[in-house]
């Protein structure tokens, strides 16, 4: 692997690490919001939106973790 290739992978590794962390922040925020909403009848539509965003963030984080693992394996 040449230096440029390693440089690109290192940059991608940093970006994916940040991305996984950002998804985790969102996952935590959505989870806490859902808990706080609980059974409040006026906020059920908002709760449904948060549940959708939570599910989406969990899935996207899984994808990011796969790509992070792939990048890390190339740098080993």
Number of C-alpha atoms within 10 A of each C-alpha: 7 6 8 9 11 13 12 11 17 16 13 16 19 12 14 20 15 13 17 19 14 14 20 16 13 15 21 13 14 21 16 13 15 20 11 11 15 12 11 9 9 9 13 14 10 13 22 12 13 20 17 13 16 21 13 14 20 17 13 15 20 14 12 20 16 13 16 19 13 13 19 14 9 11 14 5
